[in-house]
Amino acid sequence: MENKPPDPHSAEPDISSLDATNDSHAFVIRIWLEDIQSDETSALWRGHITHVLDHRQHYFQDLSGIVHFITPYIDIWTTKIPSPKS
């Protein structure tokens, strides 16, 4: 079976190979305000986010794209790490 490198531009990160024992994730986020019309009242937040360890990237057109990209990385901790015993 061929082992393909991850697609760094995938919108949905493949978190199946991530180590859930890592105690942190690092992301680089670049955002900018883009005018969409000639008047100053119409603008969009745009940007991209990169996960530092696996180099996956996601381009977004509103700030909710940041949460959309980061959520699977956070979810892996809740699904793979056993909850503390009471």
ABEGO torsion letter per residue (X at the ends): XBBBBBBAABABBBAAABBAABABBBBBBBBBBBBABABAABBBBBEBBBBAAAGBBBBBABAAAAAAAAAAAAAAAAAABBBBBX
